[in-house]
Amino acid sequence: MRDRRDIKLFVKLPNWFKVETPIGTYNPDWAIVKQEDTKVYLVRETKGTGDLQGLRDSERDKIRCGSAHFGALGVDFKHVKNAVEV
């Protein structure tokens, strides 16, 4: 990430950052601010697999809720295998 000049901020979200969902609270992994022509705000959830079907039901449900929550706010949300997949 150090060589990515377009990445202005890349932070691990703290445990107190919670999103209320119908199935309980959800704490996404990463927040990223990119600067190209404009600022772009991103939230990423990293898991050891990129395949949702390979996750526990509770993890899969929280990712789906996070996607709906951040989508409603206009924030790019994605489930990725590792932080390199920004």
MIDO-802780 format. One record per atom (N, C-alpha, C): residue number from 1; atom name; z, x, y. Coordinates in nm, 3 decimals. Each point is the difference from the previous one (the first is absolute). Example, Ala and Ser with C-alpha at 12.3 -4.5 7.8 and 13.67 -1.06 7.14 Angstrom:
<atoms>
+-----+------+---------+---------+---------+
: pos : site :       w :       u :       v :
+-----+------+---------+---------+---------+
:   1 :    N :   0.780 :   1.319 :  -0.569 :
:   1 :   CA :   0.000 :  -0.089 :   0.119 :
:   1 :    C :   0.000 :   0.090 :   0.120 :
:   2 :    N :  -0.072 :  -0.035 :   0.105 :
:   2 :   CA :   0.006 :   0.082 :   0.119 :
:   2 :    C :   0.073 :  -0.077 :   0.109 :
+-----+------+---------+---------+---------+
</atoms>
This chain:
<atoms>
+-----+------+---------+---------+---------+
: pos : site :       w :       u :       v :
+-----+------+---------+---------+---------+
:   1 :    N :   0.000 :   0.081 :  -0.120 :
:   1 :   CA :   0.000 :  -0.081 :   0.120 :
:   1 :    C :   0.000 :   0.085 :   0.126 :
:   2 :    N :   0.050 :   0.121 :  -0.008 :
:   2 :   CA :   0.010 :   0.083 :   0.120 :
:   2 :    C :  -0.135 :   0.023 :   0.066 :
:   3 :    N :  -0.107 :  -0.002 :  -0.077 :
:   3 :   CA :  -0.132 :   0.027 :   0.054 :
:   3 :    C :  -0.070 :  -0.125 :   0.052 :
:   4 :    N :   0.062 :  -0.115 :  -0.009 :
:   4 :   CA :  -0.059 :  -0.125 :   0.044 :
:   4 :    C :   0.033 :  -0.023 :   0.147 :
:   5 :    N :  -0.090 :   0.034 :   0.087 :
:   5 :   CA :   0.022 :  -0.017 :   0.145 :
:   5 :    C :   0.002 :  -0.148 :   0.040 :
:   6 :    N :  -0.060 :  -0.086 :  -0.083 :
:   6 :   CA :   0.000 :  -0.143 :   0.032 :
:   6 :    C :   0.133 :  -0.067 :  -0.032 :
:   7 :    N :   0.086 :   0.064 :  -0.080 :
:   7 :   CA :   0.131 :  -0.055 :  -0.034 :
:   7 :    C :   0.100 :   0.047 :   0.106 :
:   8 :    N :   0.049 :  -0.094 :   0.080 :
:   8 :   CA :   0.095 :   0.033 :   0.107 :
:   8 :    C :   0.145 :  -0.011 :  -0.045 :
:   9 :    N :   0.026 :  -0.090 :  -0.094 :
:   9 :   CA :   0.137 :  -0.021 :  -0.048 :
:   9 :    C :  -0.008 :  -0.044 :  -0.146 :
:  10 :    N :   0.078 :   0.065 :  -0.084 :
:  10 :   CA :   0.006 :  -0.031 :  -0.143 :
:  10 :    C :   0.146 :   0.008 :  -0.039 :
:  11 :    N :   0.063 :  -0.115 :  -0.026 :
:  11 :   CA :   0.144 :  -0.001 :  -0.026 :
:  11 :    C :   0.035 :  -0.083 :  -0.121 :
:  12 :    N :   0.103 :   0.045 :  -0.070 :
:  12 :   CA :   0.061 :  -0.077 :  -0.106 :
:  12 :    C :   0.086 :  -0.106 :   0.067 :
:  13 :    N :  -0.019 :  -0.125 :  -0.034 :
:  13 :   CA :   0.079 :  -0.106 :   0.062 :
:  13 :    C :   0.142 :   0.002 :  -0.056 :
:  14 :    N :   0.099 :  -0.017 :   0.086 :
:  14 :   CA :   0.140 :   0.006 :  -0.044 :
:  14 :    C :   0.037 :  -0.123 :  -0.084 :
:  15 :    N :   0.107 :   0.014 :  -0.077 :
:  15 :   CA :   0.046 :  -0.108 :  -0.087 :
:  15 :    C :   0.033 :  -0.128 :   0.076 :
:  16 :    N :   0.040 :   0.012 :   0.127 :
:  16 :   CA :   0.036 :  -0.120 :   0.075 :
:  16 :    C :  -0.123 :  -0.079 :   0.047 :
:  17 :    N :  -0.121 :   0.057 :  -0.008 :
:  17 :   CA :  -0.121 :  -0.071 :   0.039 :
:  17 :    C :  -0.038 :  -0.096 :  -0.113 :
:  18 :    N :   0.030 :  -0.126 :   0.019 :
:  18 :   CA :  -0.023 :  -0.101 :  -0.104 :
:  18 :    C :  -0.090 :  -0.111 :   0.052 :
:  19 :    N :  -0.085 :  -0.048 :  -0.088 :
:  19 :   CA :  -0.085 :  -0.115 :   0.028 :
:  19 :    C :   0.052 :  -0.113 :  -0.088 :
:  20 :    N :   0.031 :  -0.113 :   0.061 :
:  20 :   CA :   0.044 :  -0.117 :  -0.076 :
:  20 :    C :  -0.121 :  -0.062 :  -0.070 :
:  21 :    N :   0.013 :  -0.028 :  -0.129 :
:  21 :   CA :  -0.107 :  -0.063 :  -0.076 :
:  21 :    C :   0.059 :  -0.117 :  -0.078 :
:  22 :    N :  -0.082 :  -0.087 :  -0.055 :
:  22 :   CA :   0.052 :  -0.110 :  -0.081 :
:  22 :    C :   0.075 :   0.047 :  -0.126 :
:  23 :    N :  -0.020 :   0.125 :  -0.040 :
:  23 :   CA :   0.067 :   0.051 :  -0.121 :
:  23 :    C :   0.110 :   0.101 :   0.031 :
:  24 :    N :   0.038 :   0.011 :   0.126 :
:  24 :   CA :   0.104 :   0.095 :   0.041 :
:  24 :    C :  -0.054 :   0.098 :   0.102 :
:  25 :    N :   0.080 :   0.101 :   0.033 :
:  25 :   CA :  -0.044 :   0.097 :   0.100 :
:  25 :    C :  -0.088 :   0.106 :  -0.063 :
:  26 :    N :  -0.086 :   0.057 :   0.084 :
:  26 :   CA :  -0.095 :   0.102 :  -0.043 :
:  26 :    C :   0.004 :   0.114 :   0.099 :
:  27 :    N :   0.008 :   0.123 :  -0.050 :
:  27 :   CA :   0.003 :   0.120 :   0.083 :
:  27 :    C :  -0.124 :   0.085 :  -0.033 :
:  28 :    N :  -0.108 :  -0.009 :   0.081 :
:  28 :   CA :  -0.118 :   0.081 :  -0.026 :
:  28 :    C :   0.031 :   0.149 :   0.018 :
:  29 :    N :  -0.088 :   0.085 :  -0.055 :
:  29 :   CA :   0.027 :   0.144 :   0.000 :
:  29 :    C :  -0.032 :   0.071 :   0.130 :
:  30 :    N :  -0.120 :  -0.016 :   0.051 :
:  30 :   CA :  -0.049 :   0.085 :   0.109 :
:  30 :    C :  -0.056 :  -0.080 :   0.116 :
:  31 :    N :   0.016 :   0.053 :   0.121 :
:  31 :   CA :  -0.068 :  -0.052 :   0.119 :
:  31 :    C :  -0.081 :   0.114 :   0.058 :
:  32 :    N :  -0.120 :  -0.031 :   0.042 :
:  32 :   CA :  -0.093 :   0.101 :   0.049 :
:  32 :    C :  -0.064 :  -0.052 :   0.128 :
:  33 :    N :  -0.013 :   0.086 :   0.099 :
:  33 :   CA :  -0.074 :  -0.034 :   0.122 :
:  33 :    C :  -0.117 :   0.098 :   0.008 :
:  34 :    N :  -0.121 :  -0.055 :   0.002 :
:  34 :   CA :  -0.120 :   0.082 :   0.015 :
:  34 :    C :  -0.057 :  -0.020 :   0.139 :
:  35 :    N :  -0.057 :   0.105 :   0.055 :
:  35 :   CA :  -0.064 :  -0.008 :   0.131 :
:  35 :    C :  -0.145 :   0.043 :  -0.018 :
:  36 :    N :  -0.091 :  -0.095 :   0.017 :
:  36 :   CA :  -0.142 :   0.032 :   0.003 :
:  36 :    C :  -0.046 :  -0.042 :   0.139 :
:  37 :    N :  -0.079 :  -0.104 :   0.010 :
:  37 :   CA :  -0.031 :  -0.054 :   0.132 :
:  37 :    C :   0.119 :  -0.080 :   0.052 :
:  38 :    N :   0.070 :  -0.064 :  -0.089 :
:  38 :   CA :   0.121 :  -0.076 :   0.033 :
:  38 :    C :   0.107 :   0.036 :  -0.103 :
:  39 :    N :   0.121 :  -0.046 :   0.024 :
:  39 :   CA :   0.107 :   0.021 :  -0.097 :
:  39 :    C :  -0.014 :  -0.103 :  -0.111 :
:  40 :    N :   0.024 :   0.044 :  -0.121 :
:  40 :   CA :  -0.004 :  -0.086 :  -0.117 :
:  40 :    C :   0.133 :   0.015 :  -0.072 :
:  41 :    N :   0.067 :  -0.110 :  -0.027 :
:  41 :   CA :   0.128 :   0.003 :  -0.070 :
:  41 :    C :  -0.021 :  -0.036 :  -0.146 :
:  42 :    N :   0.057 :   0.081 :  -0.088 :
:  42 :   CA :  -0.017 :  -0.020 :  -0.144 :
:  42 :    C :   0.136 :   0.001 :  -0.069 :
:  43 :    N :   0.011 :  -0.074 :  -0.107 :
:  43 :   CA :   0.118 :   0.006 :  -0.086 :
:  43 :    C :  -0.050 :   0.021 :  -0.142 :
:  44 :    N :   0.062 :   0.093 :  -0.072 :
:  44 :   CA :  -0.042 :   0.030 :  -0.136 :
:  44 :    C :   0.117 :  -0.010 :  -0.096 :
:  45 :    N :  -0.028 :  -0.049 :  -0.118 :
:  45 :   CA :   0.097 :  -0.006 :  -0.110 :
:  45 :    C :  -0.052 :   0.089 :  -0.111 :
:  46 :    N :   0.075 :   0.102 :  -0.035 :
:  46 :   CA :  -0.043 :   0.092 :  -0.105 :
:  46 :    C :   0.071 :  -0.032 :  -0.131 :
:  47 :    N :  -0.078 :   0.000 :  -0.105 :
:  47 :   CA :   0.050 :  -0.016 :  -0.136 :
:  47 :    C :  -0.073 :   0.104 :  -0.086 :
:  48 :    N :   0.050 :   0.025 :  -0.119 :
:  48 :   CA :  -0.060 :   0.100 :  -0.088 :
:  48 :    C :  -0.135 :  -0.041 :  -0.055 :
:  49 :    N :  -0.040 :  -0.124 :   0.026 :
:  49 :   CA :  -0.130 :  -0.049 :  -0.046 :
:  49 :    C :  -0.064 :  -0.082 :   0.111 :
:  50 :    N :  -0.131 :   0.001 :   0.004 :
:  50 :   CA :  -0.072 :  -0.082 :   0.096 :
:  50 :    C :  -0.030 :  -0.138 :  -0.055 :
:  51 :    N :   0.032 :  -0.022 :  -0.127 :
:  51 :   CA :  -0.028 :  -0.125 :  -0.069 :
:  51 :    C :   0.121 :  -0.093 :   0.010 :
:  52 :    N :  -0.016 :  -0.112 :   0.069 :
:  52 :   CA :   0.111 :  -0.095 :   0.014 :
:  52 :    C :   0.050 :  -0.049 :  -0.136 :
:  53 :    N :  -0.088 :  -0.014 :  -0.095 :
:  53 :   CA :   0.040 :  -0.051 :  -0.132 :
:  53 :    C :   0.092 :   0.098 :  -0.074 :
:  54 :    N :  -0.001 :   0.127 :   0.041 :
:  54 :   CA :   0.086 :   0.100 :  -0.062 :
:  54 :    C :   0.142 :   0.001 :   0.056 :
:  55 :    N :   0.030 :  -0.090 :   0.094 :
:  55 :   CA :   0.132 :  -0.005 :   0.064 :
:  55 :    C :   0.085 :  -0.112 :  -0.057 :
:  56 :    N :   0.130 :   0.011 :   0.019 :
:  56 :   CA :   0.090 :  -0.110 :  -0.036 :
:  56 :    C :  -0.034 :  -0.122 :   0.086 :
:  57 :    N :   0.029 :  -0.117 :  -0.052 :
:  57 :   CA :  -0.028 :  -0.124 :   0.075 :
:  57 :    C :   0.063 :   0.002 :   0.139 :
:  58 :    N :   0.126 :   0.046 :   0.010 :
:  58 :   CA :   0.069 :   0.001 :   0.130 :
:  58 :    C :  -0.069 :   0.093 :   0.099 :
:  59 :    N :  -0.048 :   0.117 :  -0.046 :
:  59 :   CA :  -0.071 :   0.092 :   0.090 :
:  59 :    C :  -0.132 :  -0.060 :   0.044 :
:  60 :    N :  -0.072 :  -0.059 :  -0.093 :
:  60 :   CA :  -0.129 :  -0.061 :   0.031 :
:  60 :    C :   0.018 :  -0.114 :   0.100 :
:  61 :    N :   0.103 :  -0.083 :  -0.020 :
:  61 :   CA :   0.024 :  -0.112 :   0.092 :
:  61 :    C :   0.036 :   0.048 :   0.140 :
:  62 :    N :   0.081 :   0.103 :   0.010 :
:  62 :   CA :   0.037 :   0.053 :   0.132 :
:  62 :    C :  -0.121 :   0.059 :   0.071 :
:  63 :    N :  -0.087 :   0.067 :  -0.072 :
:  63 :   CA :  -0.122 :   0.055 :   0.061 :
:  63 :    C :  -0.088 :  -0.114 :   0.051 :
:  64 :    N :  -0.013 :  -0.105 :  -0.076 :
:  64 :   CA :  -0.080 :  -0.115 :   0.044 :
:  64 :    C :   0.061 :  -0.066 :   0.125 :
:  65 :    N :   0.131 :  -0.013 :   0.000 :
:  65 :   CA :   0.067 :  -0.057 :   0.118 :
:  65 :    C :  -0.015 :   0.092 :   0.122 :
:  66 :    N :   0.016 :   0.131 :  -0.021 :
:  66 :   CA :  -0.018 :   0.096 :   0.109 :
:  66 :    C :  -0.140 :  -0.006 :   0.057 :
:  67 :    N :  -0.098 :  -0.012 :  -0.088 :
:  67 :   CA :  -0.140 :  -0.009 :   0.044 :
:  67 :    C :  -0.022 :  -0.125 :   0.086 :
:  68 :    N :   0.055 :  -0.113 :  -0.042 :
:  68 :   CA :  -0.014 :  -0.124 :   0.077 :
:  68 :    C :   0.074 :   0.012 :   0.134 :
:  69 :    N :   0.121 :   0.057 :  -0.001 :
:  69 :   CA :   0.079 :   0.014 :   0.122 :
:  69 :    C :  -0.071 :   0.087 :   0.103 :
:  70 :    N :  -0.038 :   0.121 :  -0.041 :
:  70 :   CA :  -0.063 :   0.090 :   0.096 :
:  70 :    C :  -0.141 :  -0.045 :   0.038 :
:  71 :    N :  -0.069 :  -0.067 :  -0.093 :
:  71 :   CA :  -0.131 :  -0.057 :   0.033 :
:  71 :    C :   0.010 :  -0.103 :   0.111 :
:  72 :    N :   0.105 :  -0.084 :  -0.006 :
:  72 :   CA :   0.021 :  -0.101 :   0.105 :
:  72 :    C :   0.028 :   0.064 :   0.135 :
:  73 :    N :   0.056 :   0.122 :  -0.001 :
:  73 :   CA :   0.027 :   0.072 :   0.125 :
:  73 :    C :  -0.118 :   0.086 :   0.046 :
:  74 :    N :  -0.106 :   0.003 :  -0.081 :
:  74 :   CA :  -0.116 :   0.082 :   0.035 :
:  74 :    C :   0.021 :   0.148 :  -0.028 :
:  75 :    N :   0.094 :   0.032 :  -0.090 :
:  75 :   CA :   0.029 :   0.140 :  -0.035 :
:  75 :    C :  -0.062 :   0.029 :  -0.136 :
:  76 :    N :  -0.077 :   0.108 :  -0.008 :
:  76 :   CA :  -0.065 :   0.041 :  -0.125 :
:  76 :    C :   0.106 :   0.040 :  -0.102 :
:  77 :    N :   0.004 :  -0.070 :  -0.112 :
:  77 :   CA :   0.096 :   0.027 :  -0.108 :
:  77 :    C :  -0.079 :   0.030 :  -0.126 :
:  78 :    N :   0.044 :   0.102 :  -0.073 :
:  78 :   CA :  -0.068 :   0.033 :  -0.125 :
:  78 :    C :   0.098 :   0.059 :  -0.100 :
:  79 :    N :  -0.020 :  -0.035 :  -0.125 :
:  79 :   CA :   0.073 :   0.060 :  -0.112 :
:  79 :    C :  -0.084 :   0.119 :  -0.047 :
:  80 :    N :   0.062 :   0.118 :  -0.001 :
:  80 :   CA :  -0.071 :   0.122 :  -0.039 :
:  80 :    C :   0.077 :   0.075 :  -0.107 :
:  81 :    N :  -0.069 :   0.091 :  -0.066 :
:  81 :   CA :   0.064 :   0.080 :  -0.105 :
:  81 :    C :   0.085 :   0.114 :   0.058 :
:  82 :    N :  -0.045 :   0.057 :   0.112 :
:  82 :   CA :   0.076 :   0.109 :   0.065 :
:  82 :    C :  -0.032 :   0.004 :   0.149 :
:  83 :    N :   0.077 :   0.079 :   0.072 :
:  83 :   CA :  -0.011 :   0.003 :   0.147 :
:  83 :    C :  -0.131 :   0.059 :   0.049 :
:  84 :    N :  -0.073 :   0.071 :  -0.085 :
:  84 :   CA :  -0.129 :   0.057 :   0.040 :
:  84 :    C :  -0.104 :  -0.110 :   0.024 :
:  85 :    N :   0.019 :  -0.114 :  -0.062 :
:  85 :   CA :  -0.095 :  -0.112 :   0.011 :
:  85 :    C :   0.019 :  -0.082 :   0.128 :
:  86 :    N :   0.033 :   0.064 :   0.109 :
:  86 :   CA :   0.024 :  -0.072 :   0.126 :
:  86 :    C :  -0.121 :  -0.080 :   0.035 :
+-----+------+---------+---------+---------+
</atoms>
